[in-house]
Amino acid sequence: MTEIHPTAIIDPAAEVGEGVSIGPYCCIGPHVRLGANVKLQSHVVIDGRTEIGADSEVYPFAVIGVPPQDLKYKGEPSQVMIGQRTVIREHVTIHPGTAGGGLMTRVGSDCLIMVGAHVAHDCQVGSSVIMANNTTLGGHVTIGDYAILGGLAGIHQFVRVGHHSMVGGLSGVENDVIPYGSVIGNRAYLSGLNTIGLKRRGFSREDIHSLRAAYRLLFAEEGTLAERLADVADMFKDDAAVMEIVHFIQADSSRAVCQPQTKRAA
């Protein structure tokens, strides 16, 4: 059964699914859609055209769907979409998109967004992503599936963080992070592969060995990155994980790719 605390304020036009629990002093706007079994603990504010998928949970003082912090925003009908089974902890803020970014901010399923984290306008966050305490995403950031962002990390606008990558705590990331990569520092530099995460997710020894070999070739001293990238694409054309890195680097981006701190191959 749906449970709504008497102190909660819910617009009659809001769509509330079966089994939803809404705690004390929550405020829910008219264009909000809550999937089945969503749980709002207390003092949660959800506004705008926001949709939260089934079995997700939102903790006290989180604010989702209020206007973005973008001076170009003029009230366009933008959205926030959050997947299923995602946990949003205390004081998290998630803002809707803008006309310049497709009018959509997305957070995938099975994510954990810890205390005080911020997801800015037009961000595209994949599934099974972990954002630790006070992680901040600038506008238009893309985060791949299974990425982990350490506490107090700051991701610059338009940066892409690839699948299965790791951003260390306190890192300031202004360039793209390759899939499976690990970066740390201010400004963040590429420190190798996220091998611990790959092992936890069942990547085989052979998969990791191939990724290591490709990484060493990509970031060796000899030649240009374009030349090394072509060599890796040819040598590992049948390796899906390596080719994901190749395609990531080849894709259009307004940011450069994070490099190792020195030119010496990892």
Buried (B, 14 or more C-beta within 10 A) or exposed (E): EBEBEEEBEBEEEBEBBEBBBBBBBBBBBEBBBBBBBBBBBBBBBBBBBBBBBBBBBBBBBBBBBBBBEBEEBEEBEBBBBBBBBBBBBBBBBBBBBBBBBBBBBBBBBBBBBBBBBBBBBBBBBBBBBBBBBBBBBBBBBBBBBBBBBBBBBBBBBBBBBBBBBBBBBBBBBBBBBBBBBBBBBEEBBBBBBBBEBBEEEEBEEEBBEBBBBBBEBBBBEEEEBEEBBBBBBEBBEEBEBBBBBBEBBEEEBEBEBBBBBEEEEB
